[in-house]
C-alpha cells in the first residue's frame, strides 16, 4: 500500500495594537510532503477436529515519512518587510506502526 499527501499552505497574520490600529503583518508559506507505505498479511487455519475452532495470525509494518519546509516574512505597520528577521523551518519526520 502506498498513500501520498502533498500540501501547500499560505497564511497571513495581521497584527494590531490595543487601540485597534495596524501594527504590521506576517506571511507564512509551507510545503509539506507525506508518504505512507507498508504491507500487512494474515494467515488462518481452521481445525477439522473441532468445529468452529481456528487460529489466525495478522502481521504488518507501515512507515510514514513527512518533509516540511516553512518560511516566514515579517512586515511593519507601513507594509515594509523587516529584513533583519526571517524564519525558516525544515522538518523531517518518520513514524512506524507494527502490527
Residue pairs with C-beta under 8 A, 6 or more apart in sequence:
1 36
1 37
1 38
1 39
1 62
2 35
2 36
2 37
3 35
3 36
3 37
4 33
4 34
4 35
4 36
5 32
5 33
5 34
5 35
6 31
6 32
6 33
6 34
7 30
7 31
7 32
7 33
7 34
8 30
8 31
8 32
9 28
9 29
9 30
9 31
9 32
10 27
10 28
10 29
10 30
11 27
11 28
11 30
12 25
12 26
12 27
12 28
13 25
13 26
13 28
14 22
14 25
15 22
15 23
15 24
15 25
15 26
16 22
16 23
17 23
21 77
22 77
23 77
24 74
24 75
24 76
24 77
24 82
25 74
25 75
25 79
26 72
26 73
26 74
26 75
27 72
27 73
27 75
28 70
28 71
28 72
28 73
29 70
29 71
30 68
30 69
30 70
30 71
31 68
31 69
31 70
32 66
32 67
32 68
32 69
33 66
33 67
33 68
34 64
34 65
34 66
34 67
35 64
35 65
35 66
36 62
36 63
36 64
37 62
37 63
38 60
38 61
38 62
38 63
38 97
39 60
39 61
39 62
40 58
40 59
40 60
40 61
40 62
40 99
41 58
41 59
41 60
42 56
42 57
42 58
42 59
43 56
43 57
44 54
44 55
44 56
44 57
45 54
45 55
45 56
46 53
46 54
47 53
47 54
47 55
58 99
59 99
60 97
60 98
60 99
61 96
61 97
61 98
61 99
62 96
62 97
63 94
63 95
63 96
63 97
64 93
64 94
64 95
64 96
64 97
65 92
65 93
65 94
66 91
66 92
66 93
66 94
66 95
67 91
67 92
67 93
68 89
68 90
68 91
68 92
68 93
69 88
69 89
69 90
70 87
70 88
70 89
70 90
70 91
71 86
71 87
71 88
71 89
72 86
72 87
72 88
72 89
73 81
73 86
74 81
74 82
74 85
74 86
75 81
75 82
76 82
